[in-house]
Amino acid sequence: MKKGIIGLVSIFTSFCLFTLGLMNLFPILVGIILLYLSIFFSVFCFNERRRFKGMRMKR
């Protein structure tokens, strides 16, 4: 759950930096890259799940 909270905070932060980039106060290219990476990280964390690894045989 901590990864989800970190992902949401990073999306909010990078969105603010992207908005500053649109106002020419911050490099817009850096804001776009950070926003893309934070969205990718958040989607990856929310979709991560346990996968079936097969049944284990008792010996």
Secondary structure, 3 states (H helix, E strand, C coil): CHHHHHHHHHHHHHHHHHHHHHCCCCCHHHHHHHHHHHHHHHHHHHHCCCCCCCCCCCC
